[in-house]
């Protein structure tokens, strides 16, 4: 595998752990509000591929961090589009590191394989919107039935996981929020994430708005009847 970027240290991205982040290039969605278009759009990826980090170099980096890091966050882009992901995660696990996967849930076949082979210890899955609104918000490549399947896989998995939604005032109406609540009902953790305007894949989303602190708290309380724990990430 090759990586578009590496973050050598984080205490924020893997709950309770000291980790690094490996970012994979490419994605099977086109979220207009994405803040990493350079990791998603083929034409942008082509511009930076000369600086990609190969797997051997990353594994050498991990070997040097033995005893300093607890785990590795594999993010993107969308990591599950890469067929060699299981082999790569196995090499991380063999070195004694925990693995957290960030995914959009649009490849449940890969997710199921990783769960069955015990190659992930924590999964964070984005729930972008209601199933009905997925194609409109993130593009025609999104398959609502795949999103539902991934949610079902994680709810029954014997590992830690979370669902998370980046809330945009112009997108996440009361109707959409109720649909998300029903979709993830029974989950162990759900996080509301505040939207950051500005640099986005589609310029029109750069002018969208986030919810206020009070509005986020109201939404958080509304989900408490359906999810074990509901948090807010700024």
C-alpha positions as CSV (number, residue, x, y, z in Angstrom):
1,X,0.0,0.0,0.0
2,X,0.9,3.7,-0.4
3,X,-0.1,6.5,1.8
4,X,-0.9,10.1,0.9
5,X,0.2,11.4,4.3
6,X,1.3,10.3,7.8
7,X,0.5,12.0,11.1
8,X,3.2,10.8,13.4
9,X,1.3,11.5,16.7
10,X,-2.2,12.0,17.9
11,X,-4.0,11.6,21.2
12,X,-7.4,12.7,19.7
13,X,-8.1,10.3,16.9
14,X,-8.0,6.9,18.8
15,X,-10.0,7.3,22.0
16,X,-7.8,6.6,25.0
17,X,-4.8,5.7,23.0
18,X,-1.6,7.3,21.7
19,X,-1.5,6.7,18.0
20,X,-0.3,7.8,14.5
21,X,-2.5,8.2,11.4
22,X,-1.9,6.7,8.0
23,X,-4.0,8.4,5.3
24,X,-4.8,6.3,2.2
25,X,-5.6,8.1,-1.1
26,X,-8.8,7.7,-3.1
27,X,-12.4,7.4,-2.0
28,X,-15.6,5.7,-3.2
29,X,-17.7,8.8,-2.3
30,X,-17.7,12.4,-3.4
31,X,-18.9,14.3,-0.3
32,X,-19.3,17.9,-1.2
33,X,-18.3,19.0,2.3
34,X,-15.1,16.9,2.4
35,X,-12.1,18.8,3.8
36,X,-9.5,16.5,2.1
37,X,-10.3,16.8,-1.6
38,X,-6.6,16.2,-2.4
39,X,-6.9,12.7,-1.0
40,X,-10.2,12.0,-2.9
41,X,-10.2,13.5,-6.4
42,X,-8.1,11.5,-8.9
43,X,-6.8,14.7,-10.6
44,X,-5.7,16.1,-7.2
45,X,-4.2,12.7,-6.1
46,X,-2.2,12.7,-9.3
47,X,-0.6,16.0,-8.4
48,X,0.7,14.7,-5.1
49,X,1.4,11.1,-5.8
50,X,5.1,11.8,-6.1
51,X,5.3,12.4,-2.4
52,X,3.4,9.3,-1.4
53,X,4.9,7.1,1.4
54,X,5.3,3.4,0.6
55,X,4.3,0.6,3.0
56,X,7.9,-0.4,3.8
57,X,8.8,3.1,4.9
58,X,5.7,3.3,7.1
59,X,6.5,-0.1,8.7
60,X,10.0,1.0,9.5
61,X,8.5,4.1,11.1
62,X,6.3,1.8,13.3
63,X,9.3,-0.3,14.3
64,X,11.0,2.8,15.6
65,X,7.9,3.7,17.6
66,X,7.7,0.4,19.6
67,X,6.7,1.3,23.2
68,X,5.8,4.9,22.2
69,X,2.6,4.3,20.3
70,X,-0.4,2.2,21.3
71,X,-2.0,2.0,17.9
72,X,-2.4,3.1,14.3
73,X,-5.4,4.9,12.8
74,X,-6.0,4.1,9.1
75,X,-8.0,6.8,7.5
76,X,-8.4,8.4,4.2
77,X,-9.8,9.0,1.7
78,X,-11.4,5.6,2.2
79,X,-9.1,2.7,3.2
80,X,-11.5,-0.1,2.4
81,X,-11.2,0.5,-1.4
82,X,-7.7,-1.1,-1.3
83,X,-7.6,-4.8,-1.7
84,X,-4.3,-5.2,0.1
85,X,-5.7,-3.5,3.3
86,X,-6.1,-6.8,5.2
87,X,-2.4,-7.8,4.5
88,X,-1.3,-4.4,5.6
89,X,-3.3,-4.4,8.8
90,X,-2.0,-7.9,9.7
91,X,1.5,-6.5,9.5
92,X,0.5,-3.8,12.0
93,X,-1.1,-6.3,14.3
94,X,2.0,-8.6,14.1
95,X,4.0,-5.7,15.5
96,X,1.8,-5.4,18.5
97,X,-0.1,-2.3,17.6
98,X,-3.8,-1.7,17.9
99,X,-5.7,-0.8,14.7
100,X,-8.5,1.8,14.4
101,X,-10.2,2.1,11.0
102,X,-12.0,5.2,9.8
103,X,-14.6,4.2,7.1
104,X,-17.6,5.6,5.3
105,X,-19.2,2.1,5.4
106,X,-19.6,1.9,1.6
107,X,-17.7,-1.4,1.4
108,X,-19.3,-3.8,3.9
109,X,-17.6,-6.8,2.1
110,X,-14.2,-5.5,3.2
111,X,-15.4,-4.5,6.6
112,X,-16.8,-8.0,7.2
113,X,-13.5,-9.5,6.2
114,X,-11.5,-7.4,8.6
115,X,-13.9,-8.2,11.4
116,X,-13.8,-11.9,10.8
117,X,-10.0,-11.9,10.7
118,X,-9.7,-9.8,13.8
119,X,-7.7,-7.2,12.0
120,X,-9.3,-4.1,13.6
121,X,-9.8,-3.2,17.3
122,X,-11.9,-0.1,16.8
123,X,-14.0,1.2,13.9
124,X,-15.3,4.7,13.4
125,X,-18.0,4.8,10.7
126,X,-19.4,8.0,9.3
127,X,-23.1,8.1,8.9
128,X,-23.5,11.0,6.5
129,X,-27.2,11.4,6.3
130,X,-30.5,9.4,6.0
131,X,-30.3,6.4,3.6
132,X,-32.6,8.1,1.2
133,X,-30.4,11.2,1.0
134,X,-27.1,9.4,0.5
135,X,-26.8,9.5,-3.3
136,X,-27.8,13.2,-3.3
137,X,-25.3,14.2,-0.7
138,X,-22.3,12.0,-1.4
139,X,-22.7,10.9,-5.0
140,X,-24.2,8.0,-7.0
141,X,-21.4,5.6,-6.0
142,X,-22.9,5.4,-2.5
143,X,-25.1,2.4,-2.0
144,X,-27.7,2.8,0.9
145,X,-27.9,-1.0,1.3
146,X,-24.2,-1.1,1.9
147,X,-24.4,1.6,4.5
148,X,-27.1,-0.3,6.3
149,X,-25.1,-3.6,6.1
150,X,-22.0,-1.9,7.6
151,X,-24.1,-0.5,10.5
152,X,-25.5,-3.9,11.2
153,X,-22.0,-5.5,11.1
154,X,-20.7,-3.0,13.7
155,X,-23.7,-3.2,16.0
156,X,-23.1,-7.0,16.3
157,X,-19.3,-6.8,16.4
158,X,-17.2,-7.8,19.4
159,X,-15.0,-4.7,19.2
160,X,-15.3,-1.1,20.1
161,X,-16.9,1.1,17.5
162,X,-18.6,4.4,17.0
163,X,-20.9,6.1,14.5
164,X,-20.4,9.8,13.8
165,X,-22.2,12.4,11.8
166,X,-20.8,15.8,10.7
167,X,-23.8,18.1,11.1
168,X,-24.5,20.8,8.6
169,X,-27.5,23.1,9.2
170,X,-28.6,23.2,5.6
171,X,-28.4,19.4,5.2
172,X,-29.4,17.8,8.5
173,X,-33.0,18.7,8.9
174,X,-35.2,17.3,11.7
175,X,-36.5,14.7,9.3
176,X,-33.0,13.6,8.4
177,X,-31.9,13.4,12.0
178,X,-34.9,11.3,13.0
179,X,-34.0,8.9,10.1
180,X,-30.4,8.7,11.3
181,X,-31.6,8.0,14.8
182,X,-33.7,5.1,13.7
183,X,-30.9,3.8,11.5
184,X,-28.3,3.5,14.3
185,X,-30.8,2.6,17.1
186,X,-29.1,0.3,19.6
187,X,-25.6,1.4,18.9
188,X,-23.0,1.8,21.7
189,X,-21.6,5.2,20.7
190,X,-22.6,8.1,18.5
191,X,-20.8,11.4,18.1
192,X,-22.1,14.6,16.7
193,X,-19.3,16.5,14.9
194,X,-19.3,20.2,14.2
195,X,-19.0,21.2,10.5
196,X,-16.1,23.5,9.5
197,X,-16.8,25.8,6.6
198,X,-14.2,27.0,4.2
199,X,-12.0,24.5,2.3
200,X,-14.4,21.9,0.9
201,X,-14.6,19.6,-2.1
202,X,-17.5,21.6,-3.5
203,X,-17.3,25.3,-3.1
204,X,-21.0,25.7,-2.3
205,X,-20.6,23.7,1.0
206,X,-17.9,26.2,2.1
207,X,-20.7,28.6,2.8
208,X,-22.9,26.2,4.8
209,X,-23.4,26.6,8.6
210,X,-22.8,24.6,11.7
211,X,-25.3,24.2,14.5
212,X,-24.9,26.3,17.7
213,X,-23.7,24.8,20.9
214,X,-27.2,24.8,22.3
215,X,-28.7,23.3,19.1
216,X,-26.1,20.5,19.3
217,X,-26.9,19.8,22.9
218,X,-30.6,19.5,22.0
219,X,-29.8,17.1,19.2
220,X,-27.5,15.1,21.5
221,X,-30.3,14.7,24.1
222,X,-32.7,13.6,21.4
223,X,-30.5,10.7,20.4
224,X,-30.0,9.5,24.0
225,X,-33.1,7.3,23.9
226,X,-31.7,5.3,21.0
227,X,-27.9,5.1,21.7
228,X,-26.0,4.1,24.8
229,X,-23.6,7.1,24.6
230,X,-23.9,10.3,22.6
231,X,-21.1,12.8,22.5
232,X,-20.2,16.1,20.8
233,X,-16.9,16.7,19.1
234,X,-16.0,20.3,18.2
